[in-house]
Each structure stands twice: as structure tokens, then as C-alpha cells.
Amino acid sequence: MHYAQYYELQPQLPRIRLERDVPWTWKLLATASSGLLLIGLLLFPLAVDGGASQHTNQTTVTIIASALAGTAYASSVAILFFQSQSPKYLLHSVFIPFLLSNLIGLFNLVVTLACRNLFPLTRLGVLVIALCGTFALFYASAAALVSVNSGFCFGPRIGQAGEDRTYLLSDEEMQRRQLLKLLQERGGVDVAPSPEVVHDTFHIEIPRGSASY
């Protein structure tokens, strides 16, 4: 197929978004942020518990926990903004870890409140529960949306009728098959050499008499 024909077919090809490699610095940032969030949420029960204020400074614990959680949430938003073209990275390094951190922090706070009978709740307790619940719902919805749109849960199925096998194709293989299918719809692949190639090549004819000795 000539290059001009391939160039004409390029606008008609469906655009496949390829997963690009994410630098290790972004992976380290996501891991550190999820850890900071977990530490901050685990410190909130100390600030909510009035009895613990005898051994710890409740205001200091509240400030430290709020700073850790706020930094972690801000980092997740920054990662989501700058790495929006890497859904697999966002799913495994941001959405799932942050979801687990929020669920663990929420569970720890609820258990602390129930065991110590810290009712009615203070404003800080209500705020932390609402914050954890909201962000947990956000990360769970984002993870489900990315999984469905990117095909991580249900991969593309390619096979003939009557076959029970399911094959997972890479992005390059899908693009190659789509190009081949589009060429077949336009009349098949032209295997003949282009006029430019024929014009630029030459051949040597050997006289018949020189072939016999």
C-alpha cells in the first residue's frame, strides 16, 4: 500500500488512547499521599475523643490530622489533573488506595465512637464522618467509571462463532486489525508496487546466447 493511501486512511481510523508510562515520581507521590491520608484519618479519633484530651493536646492533634488529610486530598486532585491520560495508573495508584484509606479511617472513627460511647457527636466528628463518606463515594465511583470505560473489567472479546475462547488484544493489535478491516472494505490491500518504486528501479536483461557455453 502506498504511503499516500495510508495517509488518506488515517483520519478515518478510530482513535485509540494508548496507556503511557507514568514516571516513578508520580507513583511515589500517590503512595505517599494515600499513606498520609490514612495517618491523618487515624489521628482524628484522638481529637474527637474528649477523654483522650487529658493525655494529648486536642487542638494540636486536630491541626496535624487536618494538615495530613488536606495535603493528601490536594495531592490526589493534582494527580488526577496532571495524569488524566493514564486511567490504569489512576485506578491502581489513586482511586483504590484512597478509597481503602477513607474506609479504614471511617471504620476506625465509628468503632471509636461506639466503644467509648461518644454521643452526641461533636461538630468535628460529624465533619470527619461526612468528609470520609463523601470522598469514599467519590473514589469508588471514579474507580468504577474508569474500570468500565477502559475495559479493565470486561476486556474486548475477539473470536469466531462457535468458539468459547476469549482473547485479550493489545492496543497495537487492535489498531492493526482495524486498519486491515478498513482496507478490505475499500477494496482490499493493493499489493502491486507503486509507480514511483517501479520508476526508480531497474533490471538487467542477459542475452540468451550468453547463457550457453
N, C-alpha and C positions, 0 to 999 in steps of 0.2 A: 504494500500500500504506500502511495506517495505521501510525502510529508504534508503537502498542501491539503490532501484529502483528510489526513488525521487532524490537521489544524481546523478544518471546517467542522469536524465532528466534535471538537472539544466543547463548544458552547452547549451542545445537545446532551452531553453526558451528565448524569446526576452527580451533584457534588457530594462527596463522601468526606466527612470530617474525620481526619486521622488523629489518633491519640499521640500527642507529642510528649517527649521526655520532660519530666519535671526535675529541675535542679535539686540537689540534696539539701540545699539551704531551705527551700520551701517545705520539704518533708520534715526537716528538723524543727522548723517553726511550728508546723502543725502538731507535731508530737509534744513539743514543749508547751504549747498553748492548751492542749487538752489536759496535760498534767497540772498546769497552773489552775485551770478551771476546777478540776477535781479537788485540789488542795483548798482553794477558796471556798467551795461549797461545803467541804467537810469542816471548815472553821466556823461557818455560820451558826451551827447549833450551840457553840460556846457563847456566841454573842446573844442568842435568843434566850438561853437558859439563864434565868436570873440568879439561881443558886450558884452557878459557876463563877459569878462575878466576884465572889469572895476571894477566889484564888487567882483570877485573871482580870485584867483591865478590860471591861466590856467594850469601851469605846475604841481602844487600840485594836482589839480583835475584829471589830466591825470594820474599821478602816482598812486593815490588812486584807480581810476577806473580800471586801468590796473592790479593792485595788486589783487583787489577783483575778477575780471573776470578770471585772470590767476589761482588763487587759486581754484576757483570753477571748472574750466575746468580740472585742475590737479586732483582734488578730484574725479570727475566723471570717469576719466580714471583709477584711483586706485580702485574705487568701481567696475568698470567693470572687472578689472583684478582679484580681490580677491573674487568677488561674481558672477563669471560667471556661477556657477551651480544653480543660483536662478533666472530664467528668469522672473517669476512673480514679484519679488522684483525689478528687473532692469526696468521692464516695467512701473510699477506704481510709483516707487520712484526716478528713474533716468531719463529715456528717456522722459516720458511725462512732468514732471516738468521742465526739462532743455529745452525741446522744447518750452514750453509756455514762459519761461523766455527769450529765444532768440527771439521769435516772438514779445513779448511785447517790448523788447529793440529795435528791429529793427523798429517796428512801431513808437515808440516814437522818434527815431532819424530821421526817414523820415518825420514825421509830423513837427518836429522842423526845419528841413532844409527847408521844403516847406513854413512854416508860416513866417520864418524870411528871406526867400529868400537868403540862404547862398550858393550861387552858383557863381563861380565853386567850387567844393568840394576841401577841403584840403586833404593832404595825410592821416591825421588821420581819417577824415570822410570816405574816401574810404576804409581804413583798417578796421574800425569798421563795416561798412556795409558788406564787404566781409567776415569778421570773423563771424558775426551773421548769415549771409546767409549760410555759409558753415556748421557751427555747427547745425543750424536748419535742414538742409537737412540730416546731419548725424544722428541726433537723431530721425527724422521722419522715415528714412529708417530702423534704428535699431529697432524702436518700431513696424513697420510693419512686419519686418522679425521675431521678437520674437513672435508676435501675431499669425502669420501663422504657424510657426514651433511648437509652444507649444499648439496650438489648442484653444487659448482663444477666437478667433472669431468664429470658427466653431468647436464645440465640437463633440466627437465621437457619431455616431448615431447607436444605437442598437435596433433592433425591427424585428418583423416578417413581412412577406409580407402581404399587405393589411391593415396594421396598419399605422395610421398617427401620432402616438406618437413618440416623440424623447426623449431618456433617456440619461442623463449625468452620466457616471460611474466614480467612484474614481479609483485611481491607484491600490489600493489593489484588488478591484473587477475585474478590467481588468486583473490583473495578475492571479487571481484565475480562471477566465474563460478560459484564455489561457492555464493554466496548465490542467484544466479539458478537454479541447478540445484535447490537445496533448495526454493525457492519453487515451481518447476514440479512437484516431487514432492508438494507439499502441495495441488496442485490448480490451479496457475497463479497468475499475478500478478493481483491484484484492481485493475482499472483504474477501477472506479467510485469516485466521490468518497465520502468518509466522511460519516456523518450529521452530525457536528459542522460540517464545512465547508458542507454544504447548509443547515444551520440558521442559520449565521452570514452567509450571502449572501442577496441579494435581487435581484429582476428587475423591470423596468418593462414594463408592457403598454401599448402605444399603441392607442388606439381605431381601428377600421378606417375610420371615417368621416373621421378627421383626416388619413389618408394621401393622400386625393384632394383636389385643388384645383380 
